[in-house]
Every structure is written in C-alpha cells, then in structure tokens.
Amino acid sequence: MSNISQERLAPGTTVPGLLGCGLRLPDATCLSYSFDEAYSREHWEQILNQLADMMTLLNGQGLAPRRLTWTFEQGQIFLIPRPDGALLALAAQPNTEASENVDELAEEFFSLNPPN
C-alpha cells in the first residue's frame, strides 16, 4: 500500500459519524479503519473483500455502478469503485458529517494516483 493512499485515507477517518472505512486495491490489498468497537478493523476488511466480490459479479452482468449505498440499522455503507478496480467503502451513521460528505470523500478518492 503506498504511503500516499494511507495519508489521503487517514484524514477522512476523523469525520464525525464515520463507523469505519476501507480501501481495497486491485491486488486485493486492504487498508481499513474501525471507529466502532462492535466491528474490528479485520471485520471491516472481511466486509470490504465481500463487497469487492459482489462488485465483480455486478460487473460481470454489465452493471458498473458509480456508487452503491446500503442502509442498515446503525447507518449506511457507501461503496465507491474506481475504474482501475480499487474500492472505497465508508460506513457512517445517518445524518452525520460523514454521511453528508460522501461525495466529497469519493472525489478525493478518485483523485488519488493509483499506488505502484
């Protein structure tokens, strides 16, 4: 994982209302953060890998979403794929700064240079 990806993902982790987040690179390398004791960092990485598998299935059916959102009891998970195969996942509590700034966080993610 490149330092630039770590540096750029880390500032987003301080957004109020963020439960967890993760970045999955095309080579299946994951970097994740957890801010809710109910879900460990490893748990977020498992979720991210499962979401990546689901994205592969959707792409195989000719669907290539720009962003997917799931609503669950504690909040929402936003999955943002990048054309190079990298994925960003953000889990946020509803009606918080994190859930209201997903587009801004996604644009920052899309502006990152792919790691070498």
C-alpha positions as CSV (number, residue, x, y, z in Angstrom):
1,M,0.0,0.0,0.0
2,S,1.5,3.3,-1.0
3,N,2.1,6.0,1.6
4,I,0.0,8.5,-0.4
5,S,-3.1,6.2,-0.1
6,Q,-2.5,5.8,3.6
7,E,-2.0,9.6,4.1
8,R,-5.0,10.5,2.0
9,L,-7.4,8.0,3.6
10,A,-6.4,8.8,7.1
11,P,-7.7,12.4,7.2
12,G,-11.1,11.2,6.2
13,T,-11.1,8.9,9.2
14,T,-11.6,11.8,11.6
15,V,-15.0,12.8,10.1
16,P,-17.7,12.7,12.8
17,G,-20.2,9.8,12.3
18,L,-17.8,7.6,10.5
19,L,-18.1,4.0,11.8
20,G,-15.4,2.5,9.6
21,C,-13.8,2.8,6.3
22,G,-11.6,0.8,4.0
23,L,-9.6,0.9,0.8
24,R,-9.2,-2.2,-1.3
25,L,-6.7,-2.1,-4.1
26,P,-7.0,-4.1,-7.3
27,D,-4.4,-6.6,-6.0
28,A,-6.8,-7.3,-3.0
29,T,-4.6,-5.5,-0.5
30,C,-6.8,-3.7,2.1
31,L,-6.3,-0.8,4.4
32,S,-9.1,-0.3,6.9
33,Y,-10.0,1.7,9.9
34,S,-12.6,1.0,12.6
35,F,-14.3,3.6,14.8
36,D,-16.9,1.3,16.4
37,E,-15.9,-1.3,18.9
38,A,-18.6,-3.6,17.6
39,Y,-16.7,-4.0,14.4
40,S,-12.9,-4.6,14.4
41,R,-10.6,-3.5,11.6
42,E,-10.3,-7.1,10.5
43,H,-14.1,-7.3,10.3
44,W,-14.2,-4.2,8.0
45,E,-11.6,-5.9,5.8
46,Q,-13.8,-9.0,5.5
47,I,-16.7,-6.8,4.6
48,L,-14.7,-4.9,2.0
49,N,-13.5,-8.2,0.4
50,Q,-17.1,-9.5,0.2
51,L,-18.2,-6.2,-1.3
52,A,-15.4,-6.4,-3.9
53,D,-16.6,-9.9,-4.8
54,M,-20.1,-8.6,-5.2
55,M,-18.8,-5.8,-7.5
56,T,-17.1,-8.4,-9.6
57,L,-20.5,-10.2,-10.0
58,L,-22.3,-6.9,-10.9
59,N,-19.6,-6.0,-13.5
60,G,-19.9,-9.5,-15.0
61,Q,-23.6,-8.7,-15.6
62,G,-22.8,-5.5,-17.4
63,L,-23.5,-3.3,-14.4
64,A,-20.9,-0.8,-13.4
65,P,-22.3,1.4,-10.6
66,R,-20.6,4.7,-9.7
67,R,-21.6,4.3,-6.1
68,L,-23.7,1.8,-4.1
69,T,-25.4,2.6,-0.8
70,W,-26.8,0.1,1.7
71,T,-28.9,1.2,4.7
72,F,-28.7,-0.9,7.9
73,E,-29.8,-0.4,11.5
74,Q,-26.7,1.6,12.6
75,G,-26.2,3.6,9.5
76,Q,-25.2,3.3,5.9
77,I,-22.4,1.7,3.9
78,F,-21.2,3.5,0.8
79,L,-19.2,1.6,-1.8
80,I,-17.3,3.6,-4.3
81,P,-15.5,1.7,-7.1
82,R,-12.8,3.2,-9.2
83,P,-12.2,2.2,-12.9
84,D,-8.8,0.7,-12.0
85,G,-10.6,-1.8,-9.7
86,A,-9.8,-0.1,-6.4
87,L,-12.8,0.2,-4.0
88,L,-13.5,2.7,-1.2
89,A,-16.1,1.7,1.5
90,L,-17.4,4.1,4.1
91,A,-19.7,3.1,6.9
92,A,-21.4,6.1,8.5
93,Q,-24.1,6.9,11.0
94,P,-27.1,8.6,9.4
95,N,-27.4,12.4,9.3
96,T,-23.8,13.0,10.3
97,E,-21.0,14.9,8.7
98,A,-19.6,11.6,7.4
99,S,-22.9,10.6,5.6
100,E,-23.4,14.1,4.3
101,N,-19.9,14.4,2.8
102,V,-19.6,11.0,1.0
103,D,-19.4,12.7,-2.4
104,E,-16.5,14.9,-1.3
105,L,-14.7,11.9,0.2
106,A,-15.3,9.9,-3.0
107,E,-14.0,12.7,-5.2
108,E,-10.8,12.8,-3.1
109,F,-10.5,9.0,-3.5
110,F,-11.0,9.3,-7.3
111,S,-8.3,11.9,-7.5
112,L,-5.7,9.7,-5.9
113,N,-3.0,8.3,-8.1
114,P,-3.0,4.5,-8.2
115,P,-0.3,3.0,-6.0
116,N,2.7,1.5,-7.7
